[in-house]
Amino acid sequence: MFANFSSTEYRQTRIAYRNAIVLIRQAHYALHDYITIGRQSTVSTGDRIRIENALFNSFYYFERNNSSYTRRNGTNSNNRFLRDYGYSIDSISRNLNQLNRHATHYEVQRSWSDMDGDDFIRVYESSNDLNNVVNRIIAYSVRSRPHVHTDQRSREHGNIYLNSGFFTLSADHQIGVIIHEMCHTVLRFGFSRTTPNSNDTYMQDNGYDTMTLSQAIVNPDKYAQFILLLAERSLL
């Protein structure tokens, strides 16, 4: 089931992982400054607009474009909208903080036999692995039971498994996949003990743009989309 990374795969995974960490950190601090009294004055008008556009086009897409809301408040009432729904930004900010704190605990192991702690692992796509072959799963994650490493480094979150389809994606899409999987392992979004990632709603799914706010703030692709939009990149 497991395979070692080729040199090219190893390099791609390490680059995507490092870039994911950088973008998670940037998104965390940008949103933190945006909502924190005393820091808001440091956010330029351009950055404020970029943050709000990223919020509206990811987490708030359905609520912002809901016809009943538009009828009540008008199409350009961004300030009113944020007053009505701004409570959720605190939850999003806390989740970004968690990702920022724990994302660096992962390692890309060149050899699967070196697995320890929270690792990226290369998986074979064999005829016996129906989940990967039939459903063409690009990546998936399996949580471990929380405990403290013997060196007190951190709590384990679980491994992230990458199939060959991951290495055919664009660089930005690879970053998005890594952020998505970290939402499962670090934030515990959508994780089923028996069927990992079974209740995901992905960006290409019909229900993605009609998710309510309560659904959106616990959806991994919404975080990947927000983080990439903020960096002016694309998940597609």
N, C-alpha and C positions, 0 to 999 in steps of 0.2 A: 504493500500500500504506500509506503514512503519512498521517496527518491531524494538523492542529493541534488542541490542546485547545480546547474552548469555555471561556468564562470559568468556568462552573459546574464543568466537569470539571477544569480547572486548579486551582481552589480545593479541590475534594474530594481530588485527588491530593496536593496540598501538605499538607493537614491530616492525611490518612492517613499520609503519610510522616513528618511531624513526630511524630505520636503513636507510630508504630512505633519511632522512634529512642528516645523517652522510655521506652517499655516494655521495649525491649531493654536499655537501660542499667540500669533498675531491676532486671530479672531477673538481669543479670550481677552487680551488686553484692550483691543478696540472696543468691544462691547462693554467691558468693565468701565472704561473711561466715559463711554456714552451715557451710562446710567448712574454713575457715581457723582453725587453732589460734591463740588470742590474740584472734580476732574473734568466736568463737562466743558469748561471754558477752554480746555486744551485741545478740544476736538474741532477741527476746522469745518467750515460749512461744507466743503467737498466731501470730507470724510463722513460727516453726519448724513448727508444725502446717500452716500454709498452704503452705509450701514442700514439705513432705513429701507433702501431699495432691496438689499439682500434679505432683510427680514420679511418684507412684503412679498417677495417672490419665492420664499421658501416656507417658513413656518406659517405666515399669515395669508397665504395665497387665497385659500377658499374664503376665509372670513372677510378679507379685504374686498373681494369681488362678489360677495354675497349680495344678491339683488335687494333683499330687504334692508340690509345695512346701508346700501347706497341710497335707497329711497328715503331713509330716515335722516341721513347725515350728509349726503352729497358725495360726489366722486373725488373731490380734492381735499377731503378733511383728514389729512394725515395726522395732524395734532390731536384731533378728536379721537381718531382711531387708537392712537397710542395711549391716550388717557383711558379708553375703554378696555384695552387689552394689554396695557403695559405691565400688569402684574406678572404675566407669563415670561417677560424678558428676564426677570430675576431667576426663574427656573432654568431658562436657557443658559444664562450666564454661569449659574452654579454647575451645570453639566459640562460646559466648556472648561471651567476651572478643574473639574475632575479629570477630564481628558488631558488637559495640559499637565497636571501633576503626575499622571500615571503612564502616559504614552511612552515616556523615555525608559520605562522598565523593560520594554521589549527588546529582543535581539533577533537578528537574522543569522541563523545557524547554517553554515555552508553544508554541513553533513547532518542528516537527520539523527544519527547516532549520538550527536552532541546535545540533544534536546535537554534543556533544564529551565525550569521557571516559565517565563512567558516568551515564546519563540514563534518565529515564522517558519513554517515547514512546507516543503514541496511534496505534493501528493501525486502518485501515479493515477492516470486515468486508464484503468484496465477494464476488460470486458466483464470482470466480476464486480466492478464497483458501479452498480446501477445508478446510485444517486448522482455520481459525477458524470457518467456517460449519457444517460437518458435525459436528465434535466439540465445538463451542461452547466453545472454550478461552477462559477469562476473561483469562488473562495467561500470558506465557511469557518466558523470558530466554535470551539468547545471550551466551556468554562471549567476551571478546576475549583475544588473546594478551598475557600479562603484559609490561608495559614501563613505563618511568618517563616521566611527563609532562615536557615541556620545562621547566616551572617547578618540577620536582621535587616536585610536590604529593603524588602518590601513584601506586601502581600501578593501572592500569585493571582493572576486573573484568568489565565488560560492561553491555549495556543491558537494561532491563526494559520489555517491551511490554505495554500494556493495551488490551484490546478493550472494546467498549461494555458488555458484561455486567458489567464491573467496577463501573460506575457505578449499577447496580441493587442492589448488595449493601448490607448494613447497614454502619455505620461500623466496627464491630469486625471484621467479615468482611474489609473492605478492608484493615485493618491486618494481619490474618492473611495475606492474599494477598501483601502486600509483604514480610513477614518470610519467607514461604515462598520467594519468588523470590530474596531475598538469600541464603538458604541455598544456592541453586544457584550464584549468581554469586560470592559471597564464599567460601563453604565448599566449593564444587565438588561438592555432593551430587547424585547421580543425574543428572549431566550427560552426555549423549551428543553427540558432535560432529556426527552426522548427523541425529539426531532429538532436539531439545531436550526435556528433562523427560519422556522417553519411559517411564522406568521408575519413575515416581512411584507411591506408594500414598497415596491421599487419605483423609481422615477418613471420608468416606462410603462407602469401598470395603469389601468384605467382609473382606479380609485385614488391615485396619488394626488391629483389636483383638487379632489373633493374631500380630503381629510379635514376633520374639524381640528381646532387648535389643540384640544386635549390629546388627540391622536398624533398630531404633527410633532409635538414637543417630546415624544418618546419614539420617534421614527428615525432610524439611523441615516437613511438617505437624505432626510431634511437637514441634518447636521452637516453631512458631506456637501450638500448643495449650498448651504449658507456659507460655510467656510471657503468653498471655492469661488462663490460669487463675490465674496468680500475681497478675495485676491484677484478678482477679474479673470477667473479661469472657468472652465466648463466641465460638468460631470459627464456630459454626453460626448 
